[in-house]
Amino acid sequence: MKLVKSILFVATTLSCALAFAQDGSERSMQAAQQFRLAQQEAREKNELRVESQRLVKGEDKTEKQVSEKSEG
């Protein structure tokens, strides 16, 4: 009888551990997906910021050239 109880206890413990492991795996996959999305969003924002800076610098150069031509 003790052997049967021990086997049932081990089987129950292993099935619970498996259930928790699967749940943890799903959560970690969701967290990894969210992390990848956040990285992609940050990369896109950075690219937009760099492009905006480039355009602003280009406008500054154009304004300087126009003012030099009107003075000259």
Secondary structure, DSSP 8 states (H G I E B T S, - for coil): -HHHHHHHHHHHHHHHHHHHHHHHHHHHHHHHHHHHHHHHHHHHHHHHHHHHHHHHHHHHHHHHHHHHHHH-
